[in-house]
Every structure is written in structure tokens, then in C-alpha cells.
Amino acid sequence: MHRIIDISESPARLRVEYGCLCIEPADGSPIRIPIGEIAAVVLSHPQISCTQAVLAELAAAGGVLVACDAKRLPVGLQLPLQSHYVQGERFIAQAKVKLPLRKRLWQEIVQAKIRLQGAALQEVRGTHGGLIAMARSVQSGDPTNVEAQAARRYWQFLFPGVDFHRDRDAPNQNQLLNYGYAVLRAITARAVCAVGLHPSLGVHHRNRYNPFCLADDLMEPFRPAVDVVVARLVEEHGADMPLDQDSRHRLLAAMYQRWRVGDENRSLFEATEMLASSLVDNFLGTRRPLRLPTVLESVDAVSNS
């Protein structure tokens, strides 16, 4: 089982006890969760303390820890340092990938992202907004930046009636997107490390100040899962709704939905690892299509559970 633990409602102390994460809230009884079942721990409340054993054993089990700021938005991420027995070999292969291959891989990722954005619009607005056709026009490396063209159309349809722009510092639905994307990024970075790749060496994203370029590449097709939940929240409460317990719960619930990968129905955790593993095959010389998600399951039942 892959569990995401969000600690946000009260001060708490975290420690390890007999292979379990023991959460001791200030106003309740201790909660114990086997560390092997945990994919991510999100520390949202400003008054949380944890022992060194929590950090060490969570990382050893392949889990990630996400730290939030005073606004309860994620600002830090701890990842496992050693997750694969041939990690060094794969780091070398990853660093040597030639530009033509990186361009072809990025083409596949962008096509999948735009198709799934179209599917998200179809679910929320009853139209794919022409994005399915745009996905087919993406060329190797996306030299005409179809991704950005599709994004402009996507946001117009997803949040109609407002001139919405993706701005990480804006105090509107952007803060909801920020939270959902940060958790998605953590899950994707975890998958990248699990297959022995380095999260900072991207296929497309290249930023000397970004330690998660590859995670940012591979999370792109999965973003619409967050977007659909945010669109529903804005419909219900308006764009200025707070990032509160309910909205965080629904955003985290989206991480548990199922994805169609080829002819298989997979969890987000499995789908990101399958994608990262297929990327490894390409880095090691076996040219094959990336195992990208093709269908976004309806998130209404999940996000309202």
C-alpha cells in the first residue's frame, strides 16, 4: 500500500516505534503506521517535531518527506539517497543521453500531457477544446512550443470567465495547484529515485538551480488529475477559497486515482514508476515508446471520498 500522510491539524511529535511511524498529536492518542506502507509524509502544521530515526527510516524504506512553510505550502523535499543497486551506472547513462533522443522523449511526454489535458476538459467542461488535435501536431523537441499554446487554451476552458494565468505567487486557485503539484512532484521524484535515476538530470527541463528537473519532466502528464480537483473546488467555493483541511484532503485523494497505462489499470505510484523504468530502457539503449498514461479516470468519486 502507498499512503500519503498529511499532518496539518494540530501540533505533533513524530518518532519510530517497532518499524512504525508513531504520530503523537498534542490533542489525541498516538497513531502508528507501518513505515513500509508510507509513500510520503507531508508536514503542514508549523509545530511538528520528528526524530532523526524518522528521517532515516522513511528514506531507507523509499518514502519521501515534504516540508511546508507558514502558509502550509510545500517548500522542501527529502528523497532516498540510495534506491537502486546499479544507481551509479544509470547516473552515467543518464548524463550521456544525446539531444536527439531527449527531443523524441520530450515529444512523447508533451503529446501525452496535452491529450490528458483534453480529457480533463472533456470531463469538467464537456469539450476537449481542440487539444486532442493539438497533441498530434507536437514534433520532436516541440520546436513550435505546442505545449505553451495548448496551455493557454486549456486554462481558458478550465477556468472560464476569468483571465487566469499560472502564477505560483498568486493568492487564488494557484495556491491549490501549488499544493497538489508539489505532492505530485514528490511522488514522481520518488519513482525516479526508485529506478536508479537522478532527479536533477532532466530530459527537457534544464535549470542549474532546480534539483528536480527530471521529476518535473515526468510529472507533466499527471498534472490534470490535480487540475480537475481544483476546477471542482473553484466551482463550489470560488477562486479565493483557502487551502484548508477539506481542499488538502481532496487534492491528496486525487493521488489515489487509477491511470490507464497501455492495457493496464495502475495507481499513480505504479504509473510513475513504470514511466521512469521505461525511460531507463531508453537511456540504456533500448529504444521503445515511453509507458505513458493514456486515460484519466474520473476523479469526482475519488476526490469526494
C-alpha positions in Angstrom: 0.0 0.0 0.0 1.2 3.5 -0.8 -0.1 6.0 1.8 0.3 9.8 1.9 0.2 11.2 5.4 -0.6 14.9 5.8 -0.1 16.3 9.3 -1.8 19.6 9.4 -4.5 19.9 12.1 -2.5 20.0 15.3 1.0 20.0 16.7 2.6 16.6 16.8 5.7 14.7 17.6 7.0 12.0 15.2 9.1 9.1 16.2 9.8 5.5 15.1 8.5 2.6 17.2 8.9 -1.1 16.1 9.0 -0.3 12.4 6.1 2.1 12.5 5.8 5.8 12.2 4.3 6.9 15.6 2.5 10.2 15.3 1.7 11.7 18.7 -0.7 14.7 18.3 -0.9 17.2 21.1 -4.6 16.7 21.4 -5.2 13.0 20.8 -4.0 9.4 21.0 -0.9 8.2 19.2 -1.3 6.8 15.6 1.0 4.1 14.3 1.5 3.4 10.6 4.0 0.8 9.3 6.8 2.8 7.6 6.8 0.3 4.7 3.3 1.4 3.7 4.2 5.1 3.5 4.9 6.8 0.2 5.1 10.4 1.5 4.7 12.4 4.7 3.6 16.0 4.3 4.5 18.2 7.3 1.9 21.0 7.1 1.5 22.2 10.7 4.2 24.6 11.9 4.6 22.9 15.2 5.8 19.4 14.3 9.0 17.8 15.6 10.5 14.5 14.5 13.5 12.3 15.4 16.4 11.6 13.2 15.2 8.0 13.0 12.1 9.1 11.3 14.1 10.8 8.5 16.5 7.8 8.2 14.0 5.0 8.2 11.5 6.8 6.0 14.3 7.3 3.4 15.5 3.7 3.8 12.0 2.5 3.0 11.8 4.6 -0.1 9.4 7.2 1.3 9.7 11.0 0.9 9.2 13.8 3.3 7.6 17.1 2.3 8.1 20.2 4.5 5.6 23.1 4.3 6.0 26.8 5.1 3.9 29.1 7.3 1.3 29.2 4.5 1.2 25.4 4.5 2.6 25.2 1.0 5.4 22.7 0.3 8.9 24.2 0.2 11.2 21.3 0.9 11.6 17.6 -0.1 13.7 14.8 1.3 14.3 11.9 -1.1 16.0 8.5 -0.6 19.8 8.8 -1.4 20.3 5.1 -2.4 17.3 3.4 -4.1 18.8 1.1 -6.7 21.7 -1.4 -6.8 23.0 -0.1 -10.1 22.4 3.6 -9.4 25.9 4.8 -10.4 25.7 3.0 -13.7 22.4 4.6 -14.5 23.5 8.0 -13.5 26.3 7.8 -16.0 24.0 6.6 -18.8 21.5 9.4 -17.9 24.2 12.0 -18.1 25.3 10.8 -21.6 21.9 10.8 -23.3 22.2 12.6 -26.6 20.0 15.5 -27.6 18.1 13.8 -30.4 16.8 11.1 -28.0 15.9 13.7 -25.4 13.9 15.6 -28.0 12.0 12.4 -29.1 11.2 11.5 -25.4 10.0 15.1 -24.7 7.7 14.9 -27.8 6.1 11.7 -26.3 5.7 13.4 -22.9 4.1 16.6 -24.3 1.8 14.6 -26.5 0.5 12.6 -23.5 0.2 15.7 -21.4 -1.9 17.6 -24.0 -4.1 14.5 -24.6 -4.8 14.2 -20.9 -5.5 17.9 -20.6 -8.1 17.4 -23.3 -9.6 14.5 -21.4 -9.7 16.7 -18.3 -11.6 19.4 -20.1 -14.0 16.8 -21.6 -14.8 15.7 -18.1 -15.2 19.1 -16.5 -16.5 21.2 -19.4 -17.9 18.7 -21.8 -15.4 19.6 -24.6 -11.7 18.8 -25.2 -11.2 22.3 -26.6 -9.3 21.1 -29.6 -6.4 19.8 -27.6 -6.6 16.3 -29.0 -5.7 17.6 -32.5 -3.0 19.9 -31.0 -1.4 16.8 -29.3 -0.9 15.2 -32.7 0.9 18.3 -34.0 3.8 18.1 -31.5 7.1 17.4 -33.2 10.4 16.1 -31.8 11.5 18.5 -29.1 8.3 20.6 -29.6 10.2 23.3 -31.6 6.9 25.3 -32.1 6.1 25.2 -28.4 2.7 23.5 -28.9 2.8 22.8 -25.1 2.5 26.5 -24.3 -0.2 27.1 -27.0 -2.2 24.2 -25.6 -1.7 25.5 -22.0 -3.2 28.9 -22.9 -6.3 27.3 -24.4 -6.5 24.8 -21.6 -6.6 27.3 -18.8 -9.2 29.4 -20.7 -11.5 26.4 -20.8 -10.8 25.1 -17.4 -11.4 28.4 -15.6 -13.9 30.2 -17.9 -14.9 33.8 -17.4 -11.6 34.9 -15.8 -8.2 35.8 -17.3 -6.4 33.0 -15.5 -2.6 32.8 -15.5 -0.4 30.2 -13.9 1.3 32.3 -11.2 2.9 30.5 -8.3 2.6 33.5 -6.0 -1.0 34.5 -6.8 -3.4 34.1 -3.8 -6.2 32.4 -5.8 -6.6 28.9 -7.2 -2.9 28.9 -7.9 -2.2 28.1 -4.3 -4.4 24.9 -4.6 -2.5 24.0 -7.8 0.8 24.6 -6.0 0.0 22.2 -3.2 -1.3 19.5 -5.5 1.6 19.8 -7.9 4.2 19.7 -5.0 2.8 16.4 -3.7 2.7 15.0 -7.3 6.3 16.2 -7.8 7.4 14.3 -4.6 5.7 11.1 -5.8 7.3 11.4 -9.2 10.7 12.2 -7.7 10.3 9.1 -5.5 9.7 7.0 -8.7 12.7 8.5 -10.4 15.0 7.5 -7.5 13.4 4.1 -7.2 14.6 3.1 -10.7 18.1 4.5 -10.1 17.9 7.8 -11.9 19.0 11.2 -10.7 16.1 13.7 -10.3 18.1 16.7 -11.3 19.2 15.5 -14.8 16.1 16.3 -16.9 15.0 15.2 -20.4 13.8 18.7 -21.2 13.9 20.9 -18.1 17.4 22.3 -17.6 17.9 24.6 -14.7 21.1 24.7 -12.6 19.0 25.8 -9.6 16.4 23.1 -9.9 17.3 19.7 -8.3 14.2 18.0 -9.6 14.3 18.6 -13.4 13.6 15.0 -14.3 10.7 14.8 -11.9 9.3 17.9 -13.4 9.5 16.3 -16.9 7.8 13.1 -15.9 5.0 14.6 -13.8 3.7 16.6 -16.7 1.1 14.1 -18.0 -0.2 13.5 -14.5 -1.0 17.2 -13.7 -4.6 17.1 -15.0 -5.5 14.9 -12.0 -4.8 17.9 -9.8 -6.4 20.4 -12.2 -9.7 18.6 -12.3 -10.0 18.7 -8.5 -9.0 22.4 -8.4 -11.6 23.2 -11.1 -14.3 21.5 -9.0 -13.2 23.3 -5.8 -13.4 26.7 -7.6 -16.8 25.9 -8.9 -18.0 25.1 -5.4 -16.2 27.8 -3.4 -14.7 30.4 -5.7 -11.2 31.1 -6.7 -10.2 32.7 -3.4 -11.0 29.7 -1.3 -8.4 28.9 1.3 -6.0 25.9 1.3 -7.8 24.3 4.2 -8.3 20.8 5.5 -11.1 19.9 3.0 -9.2 21.2 0.0 -6.0 19.4 1.0 -7.9 16.2 1.6 -9.5 16.3 -1.9 -6.1 17.2 -3.5 -4.4 14.3 -1.8 -7.3 12.0 -2.7 -6.6 12.6 -6.4 -3.2 11.0 -5.8 -5.0 7.7 -5.3 -6.9 7.5 -8.5 -6.2 4.9 -11.2 -4.5 5.5 -14.5 -4.6 3.5 -17.8 -1.1 2.6 -19.0 -1.4 0.6 -22.1 -3.9 -2.1 -21.3 -3.3 -2.0 -17.6 -5.1 -0.1 -14.8 -2.5 1.3 -12.4 -2.2 3.5 -9.4 -0.3 6.8 -9.7 2.6 5.3 -7.7 2.8 2.4 -10.1 2.3 4.5 -13.2 5.1 6.9 -12.4 7.5 4.0 -11.7 6.5 2.3 -15.0 7.2 5.6 -16.8 10.5 6.1 -15.1 11.5 2.4 -15.8 10.7 2.8 -19.5 12.9 5.9 -19.5 15.8 3.9 -18.1 15.4 1.4 -21.0 15.8 4.3 -23.5 18.8 5.7 -21.6 20.5 2.2 -21.7 20.0 1.9 -25.5 16.7 0.1 -25.9 14.6 2.5 -27.9 10.9 1.9 -27.2 7.9 4.2 -26.5 7.6 5.5 -23.0 5.0 3.9 -20.9 2.8 6.9 -20.5 -0.7 7.2 -19.2 -3.4 7.3 -21.8 -6.6 7.7 -19.8 -7.5 9.9 -16.9 -10.0 8.2 -14.6 -12.9 10.4 -13.4 -11.7 12.0 -10.2 -15.1 13.0 -8.8 -15.7 9.8 -6.9 -12.1 9.8 -5.6 -11.9 13.5 -4.6 -15.2 13.5 -2.8 -14.5 10.3 -0.8 
